[in-house]
Amino acid sequence: MPYRVELREQHNHGSLICSPATIEPHRDLQAAGAAAHQDAVEHAKAYRVDVRVQIYAPSGQLAMGTQVRHFEVAAPGRPRPHLTLVASAP
């Protein structure tokens, strides 16, 4: 039995997120964790929401749980351009 990944948005009553990590079976916890983290980061960046990650062992018990906060993975803002006052010659 493979490890199962579940991704949920923190808001919106914990709605499930469908992604490749949640559909594909994973043979070990490390592979499941890597796939879940990648998909959670992509979702958090795209929709600006926090994502709860849960990975279940083949027995059905929770093996790992964490969350990805959108403000921690968001791309840094672009620096604002510096404006320079230019005087025009008469």
HTML snippet that shows the backbone in 3Dmol.js (N, CA, C, O; Angstrom):
<script src="https://3Dmol.org/build/3Dmol-min.js"></script>
<div id="view" style="width:600px;height:400px;position:relative"></div>
<script>
const pdb = `
ATOM      1  N   MET A   1       0.856  -1.179   0.000  1.00  0.00           N
ATOM      2  CA  MET A   1       0.000   0.000   0.000  1.00  0.00           C
ATOM      3  C   MET A   1       0.900   1.240   0.000  1.00  0.00           C
ATOM      4  O   MET A   1       1.909   1.283   0.705  1.00  0.00           O
ATOM      5  N   PRO A   2       0.533   2.227  -0.781  1.00  0.00           N
ATOM      6  CA  PRO A   2       1.345   3.440  -0.853  1.00  0.00           C
ATOM      7  C   PRO A   2       0.970   4.471   0.216  1.00  0.00           C
ATOM      8  O   PRO A   2      -0.074   4.383   0.862  1.00  0.00           O
ATOM      9  N   TYR A   3       1.853   5.437   0.372  1.00  0.00           N
ATOM     10  CA  TYR A   3       1.559   6.592   1.226  1.00  0.00           C
ATOM     11  C   TYR A   3       0.583   7.497   0.477  1.00  0.00           C
ATOM     12  O   TYR A   3       0.643   7.618  -0.747  1.00  0.00           O
ATOM     13  N   ARG A   4      -0.305   8.123   1.221  1.00  0.00           N
ATOM     14  CA  ARG A   4      -1.331   8.979   0.624  1.00  0.00           C
ATOM     15  C   ARG A   4      -1.143  10.405   1.117  1.00  0.00           C
ATOM     16  O   ARG A   4      -0.949  10.639   2.310  1.00  0.00           O
ATOM     17  N   VAL A   5      -1.203  11.367   0.182  1.00  0.00           N
ATOM     18  CA  VAL A   5      -1.032  12.785   0.490  1.00  0.00           C
ATOM     19  C   VAL A   5      -2.378  13.487   0.438  1.00  0.00           C
ATOM     20  O   VAL A   5      -3.188  13.241  -0.456  1.00  0.00           O
ATOM     21  N   GLU A   6      -2.606  14.362   1.405  1.00  0.00           N
ATOM     22  CA  GLU A   6      -3.820  15.171   1.433  1.00  0.00           C
ATOM     23  C   GLU A   6      -3.409  16.630   1.636  1.00  0.00           C
ATOM     24  O   GLU A   6      -2.695  16.958   2.585  1.00  0.00           O
ATOM     25  N   LEU A   7      -3.865  17.496   0.739  1.00  0.00           N
ATOM     26  CA  LEU A   7      -3.609  18.923   0.846  1.00  0.00           C
ATOM     27  C   LEU A   7      -4.936  19.626   1.041  1.00  0.00           C
ATOM     28  O   LEU A   7      -5.912  19.327   0.353  1.00  0.00           O
ATOM     29  N   ARG A   8      -4.975  20.563   1.980  1.00  0.00           N
ATOM     30  CA  ARG A   8      -6.202  21.332   2.244  1.00  0.00           C
ATOM     31  C   ARG A   8      -5.856  22.798   2.420  1.00  0.00           C
ATOM     32  O   ARG A   8      -4.799  23.141   2.949  1.00  0.00           O
ATOM     33  N   GLU A   9      -6.763  23.662   1.968  1.00  0.00           N
ATOM     34  CA  GLU A   9      -6.607  25.082   2.236  1.00  0.00           C
ATOM     35  C   GLU A   9      -6.973  25.324   3.686  1.00  0.00           C
ATOM     36  O   GLU A   9      -7.913  24.720   4.201  1.00  0.00           O
ATOM     37  N   GLN A  10      -6.231  26.209   4.350  1.00  0.00           N
ATOM     38  CA  GLN A  10      -6.496  26.495   5.759  1.00  0.00           C
ATOM     39  C   GLN A  10      -7.828  27.216   5.943  1.00  0.00           C
ATOM     40  O   GLN A  10      -8.526  26.988   6.931  1.00  0.00           O
ATOM     41  N   HIS A  11      -8.181  28.078   5.006  1.00  0.00           N
ATOM     42  CA  HIS A  11      -9.466  28.769   5.095  1.00  0.00           C
ATOM     43  C   HIS A  11     -10.487  27.980   4.275  1.00  0.00           C
ATOM     44  O   HIS A  11     -10.184  26.882   3.808  1.00  0.00           O
ATOM     45  N   ASN A  12     -11.636  28.500   4.105  1.00  0.00           N
ATOM     46  CA  ASN A  12     -12.656  27.860   3.264  1.00  0.00           C
ATOM     47  C   ASN A  12     -13.032  26.480   3.790  1.00  0.00           C
ATOM     48  O   ASN A  12     -13.273  25.563   3.006  1.00  0.00           O
ATOM     49  N   HIS A  13     -13.083  26.328   5.099  1.00  0.00           N
ATOM     50  CA  HIS A  13     -13.472  25.069   5.761  1.00  0.00           C
ATOM     51  C   HIS A  13     -12.590  23.896   5.360  1.00  0.00           C
ATOM     52  O   HIS A  13     -13.039  22.750   5.344  1.00  0.00           O
ATOM     53  N   GLY A  14     -11.340  24.184   5.036  1.00  0.00           N
ATOM     54  CA  GLY A  14     -10.400  23.112   4.739  1.00  0.00           C
ATOM     55  C   GLY A  14     -10.696  22.357   3.465  1.00  0.00           C
ATOM     56  O   GLY A  14     -10.595  21.130   3.433  1.00  0.00           O
ATOM     57  N   SER A  15     -11.064  23.073   2.406  1.00  0.00           N
ATOM     58  CA  SER A  15     -11.399  22.395   1.159  1.00  0.00           C
ATOM     59  C   SER A  15     -10.191  21.647   0.606  1.00  0.00           C
ATOM     60  O   SER A  15      -9.065  22.142   0.653  1.00  0.00           O
ATOM     61  N   LEU A  16     -10.439  20.463   0.088  1.00  0.00           N
ATOM     62  CA  LEU A  16      -9.377  19.626  -0.470  1.00  0.00           C
ATOM     63  C   LEU A  16      -8.806  20.244  -1.727  1.00  0.00           C
ATOM     64  O   LEU A  16      -9.520  20.893  -2.491  1.00  0.00           O
ATOM     65  N   ILE A  17      -7.513  20.041  -1.940  1.00  0.00           N
ATOM     66  CA  ILE A  17      -6.817  20.518  -3.129  1.00  0.00           C
ATOM     67  C   ILE A  17      -6.452  19.295  -3.958  1.00  0.00           C
ATOM     68  O   ILE A  17      -5.861  18.343  -3.447  1.00  0.00           O
ATOM     69  N   CYS A  18      -6.798  19.325  -5.209  1.00  0.00           N
ATOM     70  CA  CYS A  18      -6.440  18.230  -6.109  1.00  0.00           C
ATOM     71  C   CYS A  18      -5.145  18.615  -6.822  1.00  0.00           C
ATOM     72  O   CYS A  18      -5.082  19.656  -7.476  1.00  0.00           O
ATOM     73  N   SER A  19      -4.127  17.790  -6.700  1.00  0.00           N
ATOM     74  CA  SER A  19      -2.839  18.053  -7.337  1.00  0.00           C
ATOM     75  C   SER A  19      -2.186  16.713  -7.675  1.00  0.00           C
ATOM     76  O   SER A  19      -2.646  15.665  -7.222  1.00  0.00           O
ATOM     77  N   PRO A  20      -1.114  16.746  -8.469  1.00  0.00           N
ATOM     78  CA  PRO A  20      -0.434  15.481  -8.779  1.00  0.00           C
ATOM     79  C   PRO A  20      -0.003  14.715  -7.522  1.00  0.00           C
ATOM     80  O   PRO A  20      -0.043  13.485  -7.503  1.00  0.00           O
ATOM     81  N   ALA A  21       0.403  15.434  -6.484  1.00  0.00           N
ATOM     82  CA  ALA A  21       0.846  14.756  -5.253  1.00  0.00           C
ATOM     83  C   ALA A  21      -0.290  14.007  -4.572  1.00  0.00           C
ATOM     84  O   ALA A  21      -0.055  12.987  -3.925  1.00  0.00           O
ATOM     85  N   THR A  22      -1.516  14.499  -4.709  1.00  0.00           N
ATOM     86  CA  THR A  22      -2.645  13.846  -4.056  1.00  0.00           C
ATOM     87  C   THR A  22      -3.194  12.681  -4.878  1.00  0.00           C
ATOM     88  O   THR A  22      -3.905  11.824  -4.353  1.00  0.00           O
ATOM     89  N   ILE A  23      -2.865  12.656  -6.153  1.00  0.00           N
ATOM     90  CA  ILE A  23      -3.392  11.608  -7.038  1.00  0.00           C
ATOM     91  C   ILE A  23      -2.437  10.424  -7.143  1.00  0.00           C
ATOM     92  O   ILE A  23      -2.863   9.269  -7.135  1.00  0.00           O
ATOM     93  N   GLU A  24      -1.148  10.721  -7.242  1.00  0.00           N
ATOM     94  CA  GLU A  24      -0.148   9.668  -7.438  1.00  0.00           C
ATOM     95  C   GLU A  24       0.142   8.906  -6.148  1.00  0.00           C
ATOM     96  O   GLU A  24       0.196   9.508  -5.075  1.00  0.00           O
ATOM     97  N   PRO A  25       0.329   7.588  -6.241  1.00  0.00           N
ATOM     98  CA  PRO A  25       0.746   6.826  -5.057  1.00  0.00           C
ATOM     99  C   PRO A  25       2.240   7.048  -4.808  1.00  0.00           C
ATOM    100  O   PRO A  25       3.009   7.212  -5.755  1.00  0.00           O
ATOM    101  N   HIS A  26       2.650   7.054  -3.550  1.00  0.00           N
ATOM    102  CA  HIS A  26       4.049   7.283  -3.189  1.00  0.00           C
ATOM    103  C   HIS A  26       4.551   6.081  -2.394  1.00  0.00           C
ATOM    104  O   HIS A  26       3.894   5.626  -1.458  1.00  0.00           O
ATOM    105  N   ARG A  27       5.724   5.573  -2.778  1.00  0.00           N
ATOM    106  CA  ARG A  27       6.251   4.360  -2.155  1.00  0.00           C
ATOM    107  C   ARG A  27       6.823   4.588  -0.765  1.00  0.00           C
ATOM    108  O   ARG A  27       6.805   3.684   0.070  1.00  0.00           O
ATOM    109  N   ASP A  28       7.336   5.802  -0.507  1.00  0.00           N
ATOM    110  CA  ASP A  28       7.905   6.056   0.812  1.00  0.00           C
ATOM    111  C   ASP A  28       7.564   7.465   1.288  1.00  0.00           C
ATOM    112  O   ASP A  28       7.103   8.310   0.520  1.00  0.00           O
ATOM    113  N   LEU A  29       7.800   7.688   2.556  1.00  0.00           N
ATOM    114  CA  LEU A  29       7.450   8.958   3.182  1.00  0.00           C
ATOM    115  C   LEU A  29       8.245  10.123   2.590  1.00  0.00           C
ATOM    116  O   LEU A  29       7.711  11.222   2.438  1.00  0.00           O
ATOM    117  N   GLN A  30       9.497   9.894   2.259  1.00  0.00           N
ATOM    118  CA  GLN A  30      10.330  10.961   1.708  1.00  0.00           C
ATOM    119  C   GLN A  30       9.803  11.418   0.351  1.00  0.00           C
ATOM    120  O   GLN A  30       9.726  12.621   0.100  1.00  0.00           O
ATOM    121  N   ALA A  31       9.440  10.493  -0.522  1.00  0.00           N
ATOM    122  CA  ALA A  31       8.903  10.852  -1.841  1.00  0.00           C
ATOM    123  C   ALA A  31       7.565  11.574  -1.705  1.00  0.00           C
ATOM    124  O   ALA A  31       7.295  12.543  -2.414  1.00  0.00           O
ATOM    125  N   ALA A  32       6.742  11.093  -0.795  1.00  0.00           N
ATOM    126  CA  ALA A  32       5.443  11.729  -0.565  1.00  0.00           C
ATOM    127  C   ALA A  32       5.630  13.142  -0.032  1.00  0.00           C
ATOM    128  O   ALA A  32       4.923  14.063  -0.440  1.00  0.00           O
ATOM    129  N   GLY A  33       6.589  13.315   0.886  1.00  0.00           N
ATOM    130  CA  GLY A  33       6.849  14.630   1.465  1.00  0.00           C
ATOM    131  C   GLY A  33       7.361  15.620   0.447  1.00  0.00           C
ATOM    132  O   GLY A  33       6.947  16.779   0.449  1.00  0.00           O
ATOM    133  N   ALA A  34       8.252  15.187  -0.423  1.00  0.00           N
ATOM    134  CA  ALA A  34       8.803  16.074  -1.450  1.00  0.00           C
ATOM    135  C   ALA A  34       7.721  16.510  -2.436  1.00  0.00           C
ATOM    136  O   ALA A  34       7.630  17.688  -2.780  1.00  0.00           O
ATOM    137  N   ALA A  35       6.908  15.568  -2.886  1.00  0.00           N
ATOM    138  CA  ALA A  35       5.835  15.898  -3.828  1.00  0.00           C
ATOM    139  C   ALA A  35       4.790  16.803  -3.176  1.00  0.00           C
ATOM    140  O   ALA A  35       4.307  17.748  -3.800  1.00  0.00           O
ATOM    141  N   ALA A  36       4.448  16.518  -1.942  1.00  0.00           N
ATOM    142  CA  ALA A  36       3.450  17.318  -1.230  1.00  0.00           C
ATOM    143  C   ALA A  36       3.952  18.735  -1.011  1.00  0.00           C
ATOM    144  O   ALA A  36       3.207  19.697  -1.195  1.00  0.00           O
ATOM    145  N   HIS A  37       5.211  18.866  -0.619  1.00  0.00           N
ATOM    146  CA  HIS A  37       5.768  20.197  -0.370  1.00  0.00           C
ATOM    147  C   HIS A  37       5.766  21.041  -1.647  1.00  0.00           C
ATOM    148  O   HIS A  37       5.390  22.212  -1.623  1.00  0.00           O
ATOM    149  N   GLN A  38       6.186  20.441  -2.752  1.00  0.00           N
ATOM    150  CA  GLN A  38       6.234  21.170  -4.021  1.00  0.00           C
ATOM    151  C   GLN A  38       4.836  21.656  -4.422  1.00  0.00           C
ATOM    152  O   GLN A  38       4.663  22.820  -4.783  1.00  0.00           O
ATOM    153  N   ASP A  39       3.855  20.778  -4.359  1.00  0.00           N
ATOM    154  CA  ASP A  39       2.488  21.151  -4.749  1.00  0.00           C
ATOM    155  C   ASP A  39       1.880  22.157  -3.775  1.00  0.00           C
ATOM    156  O   ASP A  39       1.143  23.052  -4.189  1.00  0.00           O
ATOM    157  N   ALA A  40       2.180  22.018  -2.496  1.00  0.00           N
ATOM    158  CA  ALA A  40       1.649  22.954  -1.497  1.00  0.00           C
ATOM    159  C   ALA A  40       2.226  24.352  -1.710  1.00  0.00           C
ATOM    160  O   ALA A  40       1.501  25.341  -1.609  1.00  0.00           O
ATOM    161  N   VAL A  41       3.510  24.441  -1.999  1.00  0.00           N
ATOM    162  CA  VAL A  41       4.148  25.739  -2.250  1.00  0.00           C
ATOM    163  C   VAL A  41       3.555  26.379  -3.502  1.00  0.00           C
ATOM    164  O   VAL A  41       3.244  27.570  -3.497  1.00  0.00           O
ATOM    165  N   GLU A  42       3.397  25.608  -4.566  1.00  0.00           N
ATOM    166  CA  GLU A  42       2.809  26.145  -5.802  1.00  0.00           C
ATOM    167  C   GLU A  42       1.393  26.665  -5.552  1.00  0.00           C
ATOM    168  O   GLU A  42       1.039  27.744  -6.028  1.00  0.00           O
ATOM    169  N   HIS A  43       0.593  25.917  -4.821  1.00  0.00           N
ATOM    170  CA  HIS A  43      -0.786  26.331  -4.538  1.00  0.00           C
ATOM    171  C   HIS A  43      -0.802  27.571  -3.648  1.00  0.00           C
ATOM    172  O   HIS A  43      -1.589  28.489  -3.881  1.00  0.00           O
ATOM    173  N   ALA A  44       0.049  27.606  -2.644  1.00  0.00           N
ATOM    174  CA  ALA A  44       0.101  28.750  -1.736  1.00  0.00           C
ATOM    175  C   ALA A  44       0.501  30.024  -2.480  1.00  0.00           C
ATOM    176  O   ALA A  44      -0.060  31.092  -2.234  1.00  0.00           O
ATOM    177  N   LYS A  45       1.463  29.912  -3.383  1.00  0.00           N
ATOM    178  CA  LYS A  45       1.881  31.072  -4.165  1.00  0.00           C
ATOM    179  C   LYS A  45       0.783  31.529  -5.112  1.00  0.00           C
ATOM    180  O   LYS A  45       0.507  32.723  -5.220  1.00  0.00           O
ATOM    181  N   ALA A  46       0.164  30.586  -5.792  1.00  0.00           N
ATOM    182  CA  ALA A  46      -0.831  30.925  -6.813  1.00  0.00           C
ATOM    183  C   ALA A  46      -2.093  31.541  -6.222  1.00  0.00           C
ATOM    184  O   ALA A  46      -2.640  32.492  -6.780  1.00  0.00           O
ATOM    185  N   TYR A  47      -2.556  31.007  -5.098  1.00  0.00           N
ATOM    186  CA  TYR A  47      -3.839  31.452  -4.549  1.00  0.00           C
ATOM    187  C   TYR A  47      -3.710  32.280  -3.269  1.00  0.00           C
ATOM    188  O   TYR A  47      -4.709  32.735  -2.711  1.00  0.00           O
ATOM    189  N   ARG A  48      -2.469  32.471  -2.809  1.00  0.00           N
ATOM    190  CA  ARG A  48      -2.206  33.254  -1.592  1.00  0.00           C
ATOM    191  C   ARG A  48      -3.015  32.749  -0.394  1.00  0.00           C
ATOM    192  O   ARG A  48      -3.673  33.514   0.312  1.00  0.00           O
ATOM    193  N   VAL A  49      -2.942  31.469  -0.201  1.00  0.00           N
ATOM    194  CA  VAL A  49      -3.616  30.838   0.935  1.00  0.00           C
ATOM    195  C   VAL A  49      -2.618  29.936   1.654  1.00  0.00           C
ATOM    196  O   VAL A  49      -1.645  29.481   1.053  1.00  0.00           O
ATOM    197  N   ASP A  50      -2.854  29.679   2.932  1.00  0.00           N
ATOM    198  CA  ASP A  50      -2.057  28.714   3.677  1.00  0.00           C
ATOM    199  C   ASP A  50      -2.564  27.320   3.335  1.00  0.00           C
ATOM    200  O   ASP A  50      -3.765  27.114   3.162  1.00  0.00           O
ATOM    201  N   VAL A  51      -1.654  26.375   3.239  1.00  0.00           N
ATOM    202  CA  VAL A  51      -2.004  25.006   2.852  1.00  0.00           C
ATOM    203  C   VAL A  51      -1.569  24.046   3.951  1.00  0.00           C
ATOM    204  O   VAL A  51      -0.424  24.081   4.401  1.00  0.00           O
ATOM    205  N   ARG A  52      -2.493  23.189   4.379  1.00  0.00           N
ATOM    206  CA  ARG A  52      -2.188  22.156   5.364  1.00  0.00           C
ATOM    207  C   ARG A  52      -1.834  20.872   4.611  1.00  0.00           C
ATOM    208  O   ARG A  52      -2.557  20.442   3.712  1.00  0.00           O
ATOM    209  N   VAL A  53      -0.714  20.274   4.994  1.00  0.00           N
ATOM    210  CA  VAL A  53      -0.218  19.051   4.347  1.00  0.00           C
ATOM    211  C   VAL A  53      -0.337  17.900   5.336  1.00  0.00           C
ATOM    212  O   VAL A  53       0.134  17.995   6.469  1.00  0.00           O
ATOM    213  N   GLN A  54      -0.967  16.814   4.906  1.00  0.00           N
ATOM    214  CA  GLN A  54      -1.052  15.612   5.730  1.00  0.00           C
ATOM    215  C   GLN A  54      -0.682  14.411   4.866  1.00  0.00           C
ATOM    216  O   GLN A  54      -1.175  14.249   3.750  1.00  0.00           O
ATOM    217  N   ILE A  55       0.194  13.578   5.409  1.00  0.00           N
ATOM    218  CA  ILE A  55       0.610  12.364   4.700  1.00  0.00           C
ATOM    219  C   ILE A  55       0.236  11.179   5.569  1.00  0.00           C
ATOM    220  O   ILE A  55       0.594  11.107   6.745  1.00  0.00           O
ATOM    221  N   TYR A  56      -0.489  10.256   4.967  1.00  0.00           N
ATOM    222  CA  TYR A  56      -0.967   9.069   5.683  1.00  0.00           C
ATOM    223  C   TYR A  56      -0.161   7.844   5.290  1.00  0.00           C
ATOM    224  O   TYR A  56       0.118   7.616   4.113  1.00  0.00           O
ATOM    225  N   ALA A  57       0.207   7.064   6.289  1.00  0.00           N
ATOM    226  CA  ALA A  57       0.953   5.821   6.088  1.00  0.00           C
ATOM    227  C   ALA A  57       0.042   4.777   5.436  1.00  0.00           C
ATOM    228  O   ALA A  57      -1.178   4.938   5.413  1.00  0.00           O
ATOM    229  N   PRO A  58       0.643   3.711   4.909  1.00  0.00           N
ATOM    230  CA  PRO A  58      -0.175   2.645   4.325  1.00  0.00           C
ATOM    231  C   PRO A  58      -1.220   2.080   5.293  1.00  0.00           C
ATOM    232  O   PRO A  58      -2.248   1.562   4.857  1.00  0.00           O
ATOM    233  N   SER A  59      -0.968   2.174   6.591  1.00  0.00           N
ATOM    234  CA  SER A  59      -1.922   1.665   7.581  1.00  0.00           C
ATOM    235  C   SER A  59      -3.132   2.591   7.744  1.00  0.00           C
ATOM    236  O   SER A  59      -4.132   2.216   8.357  1.00  0.00           O
ATOM    237  N   GLY A  60      -3.029   3.800   7.190  1.00  0.00           N
ATOM    238  CA  GLY A  60      -4.120   4.761   7.323  1.00  0.00           C
ATOM    239  C   GLY A  60      -3.906   5.777   8.419  1.00  0.00           C
ATOM    240  O   GLY A  60      -4.675   6.730   8.547  1.00  0.00           O
ATOM    241  N   GLN A  61      -2.856   5.583   9.221  1.00  0.00           N
ATOM    242  CA  GLN A  61      -2.563   6.524  10.294  1.00  0.00           C
ATOM    243  C   GLN A  61      -1.776   7.714   9.758  1.00  0.00           C
ATOM    244  O   GLN A  61      -1.009   7.589   8.804  1.00  0.00           O
ATOM    245  N   LEU A  62      -1.979   8.865  10.383  1.00  0.00           N
ATOM    246  CA  LEU A  62      -1.257  10.070  10.000  1.00  0.00           C
ATOM    247  C   LEU A  62       0.230   9.868  10.265  1.00  0.00           C
ATOM    248  O   LEU A  62       0.627   9.586  11.396  1.00  0.00           O
ATOM    249  N   ALA A  63       1.050  10.009   9.230  1.00  0.00           N
ATOM    250  CA  ALA A  63       2.489   9.825   9.366  1.00  0.00           C
ATOM    251  C   ALA A  63       3.216  11.157   9.512  1.00  0.00           C
ATOM    252  O   ALA A  63       4.249  11.235  10.177  1.00  0.00           O
ATOM    253  N   MET A  64       2.679  12.202   8.892  1.00  0.00           N
ATOM    254  CA  MET A  64       3.324  13.507   8.949  1.00  0.00           C
ATOM    255  C   MET A  64       2.304  14.587   8.655  1.00  0.00           C
ATOM    256  O   MET A  64       1.418  14.405   7.819  1.00  0.00           O
ATOM    257  N   GLY A  65       2.425  15.689   9.331  1.00  0.00           N
ATOM    258  CA  GLY A  65       1.551  16.819   9.071  1.00  0.00           C
ATOM    259  C   GLY A  65       2.316  18.117   9.244  1.00  0.00           C
ATOM    260  O   GLY A  65       3.114  18.255  10.171  1.00  0.00           O
ATOM    261  N   THR A  66       2.075  19.063   8.360  1.00  0.00           N
ATOM    262  CA  THR A  66       2.712  20.368   8.436  1.00  0.00           C
ATOM    263  C   THR A  66       1.845  21.358   7.677  1.00  0.00           C
ATOM    264  O   THR A  66       0.779  21.004   7.174  1.00  0.00           O
ATOM    265  N   GLN A  67       2.301  22.587   7.597  1.00  0.00           N
ATOM    266  CA  GLN A  67       1.570  23.561   6.804  1.00  0.00           C
ATOM    267  C   GLN A  67       2.556  24.464   6.074  1.00  0.00           C
ATOM    268  O   GLN A  67       3.692  24.655   6.508  1.00  0.00           O
ATOM    269  N   VAL A  68       2.097  25.009   4.964  1.00  0.00           N
ATOM    270  CA  VAL A  68       2.871  25.958   4.176  1.00  0.00           C
ATOM    271  C   VAL A  68       2.118  27.273   4.231  1.00  0.00           C
ATOM    272  O   VAL A  68       0.961  27.351   3.818  1.00  0.00           O
ATOM    273  N   ARG A  69       2.771  28.304   4.739  1.00  0.00           N
ATOM    274  CA  ARG A  69       2.140  29.629   4.832  1.00  0.00           C
ATOM    275  C   ARG A  69       2.494  30.432   3.586  1.00  0.00           C
ATOM    276  O   ARG A  69       3.652  30.511   3.176  1.00  0.00           O
ATOM    277  N   HIS A  70       1.454  31.026   2.997  1.00  0.00           N
ATOM    278  CA  HIS A  70       1.679  31.721   1.724  1.00  0.00           C
ATOM    279  C   HIS A  70       2.648  32.882   1.840  1.00  0.00           C
ATOM    280  O   HIS A  70       3.388  33.147   0.893  1.00  0.00           O
ATOM    281  N   PHE A  71       2.674  33.590   2.972  1.00  0.00           N
ATOM    282  CA  PHE A  71       3.564  34.742   3.086  1.00  0.00           C
ATOM    283  C   PHE A  71       5.022  34.322   3.243  1.00  0.00           C
ATOM    284  O   PHE A  71       5.925  35.130   3.029  1.00  0.00           O
ATOM    285  N   GLU A  72       5.258  33.063   3.615  1.00  0.00           N
ATOM    286  CA  GLU A  72       6.633  32.585   3.751  1.00  0.00           C
ATOM    287  C   GLU A  72       7.220  32.129   2.410  1.00  0.00           C
ATOM    288  O   GLU A  72       8.440  32.094   2.249  1.00  0.00           O
ATOM    289  N   VAL A  73       6.368  31.786   1.463  1.00  0.00           N
ATOM    290  CA  VAL A  73       6.854  31.295   0.171  1.00  0.00           C
ATOM    291  C   VAL A  73       6.617  32.284  -0.954  1.00  0.00           C
ATOM    292  O   VAL A  73       7.048  32.051  -2.083  1.00  0.00           O
ATOM    293  N   ALA A  74       5.936  33.387  -0.662  1.00  0.00           N
ATOM    294  CA  ALA A  74       5.657  34.375  -1.695  1.00  0.00           C
ATOM    295  C   ALA A  74       6.961  34.982  -2.206  1.00  0.00           C
ATOM    296  O   ALA A  74       7.923  35.151  -1.457  1.00  0.00           O
ATOM    297  N   ALA A  75       6.968  35.298  -3.470  1.00  0.00           N
ATOM    298  CA  ALA A  75       8.143  35.932  -4.059  1.00  0.00           C
ATOM    299  C   ALA A  75       8.325  37.314  -3.450  1.00  0.00           C
ATOM    300  O   ALA A  75       7.347  38.025  -3.220  1.00  0.00           O
ATOM    301  N   PRO A  76       9.552  37.693  -3.191  1.00  0.00           N
ATOM    302  CA  PRO A  76       9.767  39.021  -2.615  1.00  0.00           C
ATOM    303  C   PRO A  76       9.304  40.099  -3.590  1.00  0.00           C
ATOM    304  O   PRO A  76       9.423  39.957  -4.807  1.00  0.00           O
ATOM    305  N   GLY A  77       8.784  41.156  -3.032  1.00  0.00           N
ATOM    306  CA  GLY A  77       8.304  42.249  -3.864  1.00  0.00           C
ATOM    307  C   GLY A  77       9.436  42.888  -4.645  1.00  0.00           C
ATOM    308  O   GLY A  77      10.578  42.929  -4.187  1.00  0.00           O
ATOM    309  N   ARG A  78       9.114  43.380  -5.818  1.00  0.00           N
ATOM    310  CA  ARG A  78      10.135  44.037  -6.626  1.00  0.00           C
ATOM    311  C   ARG A  78      10.457  45.384  -5.998  1.00  0.00           C
ATOM    312  O   ARG A  78       9.565  46.065  -5.493  1.00  0.00           O
ATOM    313  N   PRO A  79      11.706  45.765  -6.026  1.00  0.00           N
ATOM    314  CA  PRO A  79      12.048  47.061  -5.455  1.00  0.00           C
ATOM    315  C   PRO A  79      11.413  48.186  -6.259  1.00  0.00           C
ATOM    316  O   PRO A  79      11.319  48.124  -7.484  1.00  0.00           O
ATOM    317  N   ARG A  80      10.987  49.199  -5.552  1.00  0.00           N
ATOM    318  CA  ARG A  80      10.385  50.336  -6.224  1.00  0.00           C
ATOM    319  C   ARG A  80      11.482  51.145  -6.898  1.00  0.00           C
ATOM    320  O   ARG A  80      12.572  51.292  -6.345  1.00  0.00           O
ATOM    321  N   PRO A  81      11.209  51.666  -8.075  1.00  0.00           N
ATOM    322  CA  PRO A  81      12.241  52.464  -8.747  1.00  0.00           C
ATOM    323  C   PRO A  81      12.464  53.779  -7.993  1.00  0.00           C
ATOM    324  O   PRO A  81      11.534  54.359  -7.434  1.00  0.00           O
ATOM    325  N   HIS A  82      13.687  54.218  -7.992  1.00  0.00           N
ATOM    326  CA  HIS A  82      14.012  55.491  -7.355  1.00  0.00           C
ATOM    327  C   HIS A  82      13.758  56.602  -8.365  1.00  0.00           C
ATOM    328  O   HIS A  82      14.246  56.553  -9.495  1.00  0.00           O
ATOM    329  N   LEU A  83      13.004  57.585  -7.953  1.00  0.00           N
ATOM    330  CA  LEU A  83      12.713  58.709  -8.828  1.00  0.00           C
ATOM    331  C   LEU A  83      13.733  59.812  -8.574  1.00  0.00           C
ATOM    332  O   LEU A  83      14.099  60.095  -7.433  1.00  0.00           O
ATOM    333  N   THR A  84      14.166  60.409  -9.633  1.00  0.00           N
ATOM    334  CA  THR A  84      15.142  61.484  -9.538  1.00  0.00           C
ATOM    335  C   THR A  84      14.544  62.727 -10.161  1.00  0.00           C
ATOM    336  O   THR A  84      13.970  62.682 -11.249  1.00  0.00           O
ATOM    337  N   LEU A  85      14.684  63.826  -9.465  1.00  0.00           N
ATOM    338  CA  LEU A  85      14.179  65.092  -9.979  1.00  0.00           C
ATOM    339  C   LEU A  85      15.151  65.614 -11.016  1.00  0.00           C
ATOM    340  O   LEU A  85      16.339  65.786 -10.745  1.00  0.00           O
ATOM    341  N   VAL A  86      14.646  65.857 -12.174  1.00  0.00           N
ATOM    342  CA  VAL A  86      15.465  66.368 -13.255  1.00  0.00           C
ATOM    343  C   VAL A  86      14.952  67.765 -13.598  1.00  0.00           C
ATOM    344  O   VAL A  86      13.781  67.936 -13.937  1.00  0.00           O
ATOM    345  N   ALA A  87      15.817  68.743 -13.509  1.00  0.00           N
ATOM    346  CA  ALA A  87      15.433  70.115 -13.848  1.00  0.00           C
ATOM    347  C   ALA A  87      15.647  70.336 -15.330  1.00  0.00           C
ATOM    348  O   ALA A  87      16.681  69.963 -15.883  1.00  0.00           O
ATOM    349  N   SER A  88      14.683  70.931 -15.952  1.00  0.00           N
ATOM    350  CA  SER A  88      14.819  71.175 -17.381  1.00  0.00           C
ATOM    351  C   SER A  88      15.441  72.572 -17.598  1.00  0.00           C
ATOM    352  O   SER A  88      15.131  73.522 -16.879  1.00  0.00           O
ATOM    353  N   ALA A  89      16.284  72.661 -18.559  1.00  0.00           N
ATOM    354  CA  ALA A  89      16.935  73.952 -18.852  1.00  0.00           C
ATOM    355  C   ALA A  89      15.958  74.836 -19.621  1.00  0.00           C
ATOM    356  O   ALA A  89      15.234  74.340 -20.484  1.00  0.00           O
ATOM    357  N   PRO A  90      15.923  76.143 -19.325  1.00  0.00           N
ATOM    358  CA  PRO A  90      14.982  77.036 -20.056  1.00  0.00           C
ATOM    359  C   PRO A  90      15.345  77.252 -21.502  1.00  0.00           C
ATOM    360  O   PRO A  90      14.644  77.972 -22.214  1.00  0.00           O
TER     361      PRO A  90
END
`;
const viewer = $3Dmol.createViewer("view");
viewer.addModel(pdb, "pdb");
viewer.setStyle({}, {cartoon: {color: "spectrum"}});
viewer.zoomTo();
viewer.render();
</script>
